[in-house]
Amino acid sequence: MKGEVHHLMTLDDLKTGEKGRVLKIKAQGPFKKRLLEMGFITGAEVEVIKYAPLKDPVEYLVKGYHVSLRHEEAEQIDVDPLG
């Protein structure tokens, strides 16, 4: 809807089984480049596959690949949650 304000979320806010669309990478330098190379590009759909037993890292599915990120890394990616 027009004028609707979306609550800004990071990839780290999503729970197992939830999906989001990448809006922005807040990381800088080599880590940002690494995220982009792994498929975390603007508009990409990301799904949370599972949390590790100690809750870190978290496994994600992006562009057909399984990628694990730590919480502090996932916090660097803004997402729009997908219903």
Secondary structure as UniProt FT lines:
FT   TURN            2..3
FT   STRAND          9..10
FT   HELIX           11..13
FT   TURN            16..17
FT   STRAND          19..25
FT   HELIX           29..37
FT   TURN            38..39
FT   TURN            42..43
FT   STRAND          45..51
FT   TURN            53..54
FT   STRAND          58..62
FT   TURN            63..64
FT   STRAND          65..69
FT   HELIX           71..74
FT   TURN            75..76
FT   STRAND          77..82
//
